């Protein structure tokens, strides 16, 4: 059964990678792979009810991610429909490619720490569409956004789902993780930024401003209102989670409802046909449902591998073979570029207990960094990468060719920085 599940996942993963060659949409492949993994798993065991219970449990967690993504993408689309991002882009006067990519990198890094890497990526990729017309140039910037979002999310307890898992699980504390991982995470971004700067020359060609397709002329006040409300909603989601202990998607859905009411009130005197493109219903039609279904398929397949015990056994085997904690944790980080980091971190939490390795132990801090940043190496290795892939239609191999090596060097630079700081100062 183990070999069959691994074979199914491997074939599905290969089909996703070679999407352009086989001419089959990656979303279709992901959905089929996810369903087949669970089908063959339940057929191989007598405990049918146990498998069904596990599936429904995983589906609850997966749905939380999907609804979070759905809400974030809809809010971003609604802000865009009201030309809210034009206000931000109008303040970014920089057109020099090298200076602009540093600006984008640092904005993403700190925004991801305050929000989370997925929401930040959605917002920043939307901004890049306004700032940069050339798609090849935009790939380099999008790659830096993915690296910056993942590295920025790694050093705060709310910036990345795996760091949040470790925080909720009692493995790390909020203040300590910010102190220990800020410098390694910053190094993880700085090296790729320095290297990519040598490849960029000249000035960016900006997209032309949108022309109104309806008679409505939106005032600057309305643009700012929707932008501010949208940003406040995205920022308040982690706060909502912290105080209510409800999952993040609940805060996102609450925010979605609030901004929906605001736009309805704002345009209540406008003719229905004229305001149609400004409604939340219109924003829902614009979001990429295919990307959300891709998430569903991939996460279902990985959940099957986790439930079957394959991931836990794999982690145990790695521990036995490698032995050294630095090598083990860095290997987990590298694995997160291929397999979702959530089950990898969950498996690691199950392998090492808090009695042996208490809160803020070396292993947990290093795991937070590696699992958070390792996913940048491949575009499907993180939620931020998958979101950017869906929004920008980025080819897997094009990302490998132009971005992966930058992310890999940044990953190792940050990892060795963490090890060095621990040995010298602690």
Phi, psi and omega in degrees: 000319180301312181296322180294315179296318178295323179294316178300313180296318180297317179295315178298318180296318178297320179296325177292317180298318184264032182307314183290333181281319183269353177060036175238125183303134184298332180294317178299317180297317181296317181296314180298316180299315181298315181292317181295323178300315178290325180297311181289330178293315181290330178288340183267358182231155179271343182273072184297318182294324178296319179293317179297319178296318179295319179299313180295325177296313178295322181298326176298314178294317181296318179300324178300317178294317183293317179292325175299313180297316179301313180295315181297315181295323180293317179297317178298317178297322180292318176298319179296319179298331178267014179058029181295323182289341176298329179295317180290312183296333179292339178269350177265089184279344186297127177244345176295126186301317183294315180291323182294320183291330174291320178299311180298318181299314182287322176300314180296317183302310183280329176294321180295324178294326182274325179260256171196164187294328181289308180299317180299318180297316179300315181294313185290322177295323175298321178293320181299327178297330179281325189274328190231124181274317184290123185293325180293319175296320183295333178297315179299317180293319178296321177300317177294324177298317179297313180298315182293321180294318181287320178289323177292326180285341186285335188262006173232152183291347181248001186277337182216144185298325181288322176295322177297319177301314181292325178293311179294324181286352178086010180280332180226157173250154189296311184293317183296318183293327178291322179291317187281327188256354182300309183294311177302321180293321178294319177298322179301329177272319187299316182298311175301322179297316179297315183291319182289336179298328179289341183266348182256131178223153175083199183244155180278149174262116184280152173289149176290146178297147181294145172259141183295134179264358178229165180294351184289129171252109183284132177286156177300326180298316179292321177300312181295322181299311181292321178298311182297315179298316180299314180293318179298322178297313182296321180290325186281347181301311177298324179294317178302317180295318183296318185273331182261339184065016172276154180298154185304327184295336178293318176295322179293319178293322176299315178297321178299318178295321181295312182291333175296312179298318181299315181292325177297316179293319183299323185248023186293335180265004181269143178303141185304314182293322182292325185264003187303319183284354180259001183273159178292329177299321178293321178298323178297326179288336184274336184291155185274092179296330179302319179294322179294319177292329176297315174305313182303311182297312181297313182292328175294318179296316180293324178298324178295319178294323179291313183296324180287350179089002183295316182294319179295318178295322179296317179296319179295320178296319179298319180297318181293317185284315187275317176078301183292129184297321180299317180292319181298308184294320178294327176293322176297318178298317178294323179295331181292347174287339182252314181250140183309136185288341181298304178294331178295315178292320178299319179295320179293321176299326179284335182281323185242125184267163183286342177289316179283322181232089185290178181309137177067023172292159181308316185298320183286320179296314181293323177297319179300317179293307186295316180292329181284325186258338183296333181294343180290342186296323173240148186292337178264013183271356180211159177298323178298317180294317180295320178297315179295322179299317180290320183288323185254359182053050183279131178287136183305310185287331176294322176295317179301317183292319190255336187241323189305317182294327176294314180296322180295314179296319177297320180300310181292323179299315178293322180296313180291330175296317179298313180300316181297313180299318180297320183287326184275318190254346184232000000 
